[in-house]
Amino acid sequence: MKKKGVHKKLGLKFYRKKQYIQAVSHLEKALTEDKNDPDIYLFLGYASLFTDDFEGARRYFRAGLLVCEDHIELLKALAYIYLKDERIEDAVSLWGEVLEINPRERSVKN
């Protein structure tokens, strides 16, 4: 039996090495071990972005926000997707949520 968290560790290892397809494979397995870890959704979303799977990225970012609705990095990532979709008002709305959570968030203020 494998130790819990092994797929997350492997997924993050592949992510750091920019081997995004392998990262997605392991991180998806990590979700079966822990569906309540918002960081798994975050890195699945980013890895999907880097493989030009914008729909997958959108799906992972949204799912992560269902687990943790005030996760700043997930909010910013979904706002980025909304910008790519030319959904400017939705992106601005998410940035507003980020600033409500953390008024000092520099990446949104600038």
C-alpha positions, 0 to 999 in steps of 0.5 A: 500500500502506498503512503498517502500523499505520494501522488501529490508529491510526484505531481508537484515534482513533475510540475517543478520540472515542467513535465505538465502532462505527468504532473496532471496524471499524478495530481488527478490521482492525488485528488482520489486521496484527498479531494479537500486539498485546494492546492491540488486543484490549483496545481492541476489548473496551472498544469492544465494551463501550461498544456493549453487546456483552458477548459480543464484549468477553469474546471480545476480552479472552480472545483478548488474554490468549492473546497476553499472559497477564499483561496487567494491563488485560486481566485487569481487563477480563475480571474486570469482564465476569465481575462483570457475568455474576455470576461472582464467584469467577472475577472474584476469581480474576483480581484475584488474578492481577493482584495476583500480577503487581503487588502494588501495583495500587491498582484491585484492592486498593481 
